[in-house]
Amino acid sequence: MREYKNFINGEWTSAQSGEVFVNHNPADIREAVASYAKGGRADALAAVDAAKAAFPAWRDTTAPARGRILSAAANILASRRDELAELLTREEGKTKTEAGMEVGRTVDIFRFMAGLSYTIGGQVMPHDLPNNMLFTKREPLGVVALITPWNFPIALPAWKLAPALVSGNAVVLKPASQAPSMALELARAFAEAGLPKGVLNVVVGSGREVGDALATHPDVAALSFTGSHAVGRGIYQQLAPRMARAQMEMGGKNPTIVLADADLDYAARLVAAASFGQTGQVCTATSRAIVEAKVADAFTEKLVEKARAFKVGNGLHAGITMGPAVNASELKGNLDYVRIAQEEGAELCWGGQRLDGAEHEHGHFMTPAVLAKVKPNARIAQEEVFGPVLGVITAGDFDEAIAIANGIEYGLSASIITRDINKAMRYTDRIEAGVVKINQVSTGLALQVPFGGVKHSSSNSFKEQGATAIDFYTRVKSVYLDYSA
Ligand code: NAP
């Protein structure tokens, strides 16, 4: 079992309370994966103090010099890809292949932002008067807090951390208690890469306590959060009284529309991958397949075929394509929703069963669930499940399919499968979502374009990822210069 402490002011630090907690492998709960110092309010305050003290020197370091530290950290992480992927699988449960891709994405994010460091500047604008100049200048904000969920335990902290650091901010990162090892491994890589003490601090501990201390701290200039809508809304309200900058990216209930002209086998393959990949524990997972009535039965049949092909088990074992739910309560929630859906009139076509024999005995395993005849207003069609549970909803035609897709509070990712380019483009215009995919899985993001939701999926303030990510972590000064005298 690994033993982790918090990373505060460049030191591995026990919790001031002395408390520790242990995480277990969701594929085999007999295995203790790691122990953690259980940080609390006092540890969060110490981390903010360290970040505040480190900020001026980091701000005054040039952006390309900061970028070189990101590059060095990326190289360290790349050299440890296999070891990190294995640890990620042991703690979070996704398959080793999925974990390896996530570590690879993390490396790419740091490299992308390192390159971008040469471009963080401003704009020059024409002045009304001769021999005068107008320009803008970007500056870091100060201490920023990052609060992240467990489902992408390394890539998600990375896509906040990279723009925060390269812009010159000092950071306090609070990862999810369910899977904090990757955030602490990021801190280790940055320490080895030469990041000055105090610029990055990682405090593990209860969201309510550590998160609350960060959200209400007057020295925290901005907070970027990813997680559930309920928690994000609460933090947003804590930031509002002092008008701290807020970036809240939250849940989804993502549709994939399948039109009658689609290649149904291809459509079923995409929907199954987007629904059950990473055990459905993805904010952009497809959880509603909205299918034109005339092909609904044929599509569902093919979908069941694909769902049955998933091999559920320990993600470290060869041939496994779907790991466990991250913990017992998520598994129970998934199974409860399968039952609720049936009580509301849906038909369980396949899966949705707890697996507990032989190799599954000690893990949080279930088969992926395909539910048909789901009504658009049913709970299973409206509430985020965050597991491998998919509802098939039938629509009379294209317009009704869009109305169903939009008839929801969330708006994160949305896909359509069709050969009709006109409909695909009308869908792009009318769908209420931050990410639109055409003939692609609703999951999976390119790191170079902006990412974020609309409606209840986001605070609708600043986008993450791509070059746009820098906007949240910087403020702009307008400078007027007269050189006529
Ligand atoms: P969560 O329960 O909202 O927790 C997210 C983070 O917030 C964790 O670090 C958690 O700490 C912390 N937290 C909990 N209560 C808090 C409080 N009162 N004040 C401050 N922080 C608090 O979400 P999750 O279960 O980890 O992740 C799943 C959710 O994340 C889903 O809704 C999913 O859609 C969403 N998600 C969204 C995106 C996106 O980009 N839009 C990406 C991935 C996931 P503890 O772990 O210590 O409780």
Boltz pocket constraint, residues with backbone or C-beta under 6 A from the ligand:
constraints:
  - pocket:
      binder: B
      contacts: [[A, 147], [A, 148], [A, 149], [A, 150], [A, 151], [A, 152], [A, 174], [A, 175], [A, 176], [A, 177], [A, 178], [A, 205], [A, 206], [A, 207], [A, 208], [A, 209], [A, 210], [A, 211], [A, 212], [A, 215], [A, 226], [A, 227], [A, 228], [A, 229], [A, 231], [A, 232], [A, 234], [A, 235], [A, 249], [A, 250], [A, 251], [A, 252], [A, 282], [A, 283], [A, 384], [A, 386], [A, 412], [A, 453], [A, 457]]
      max_distance: 6.0
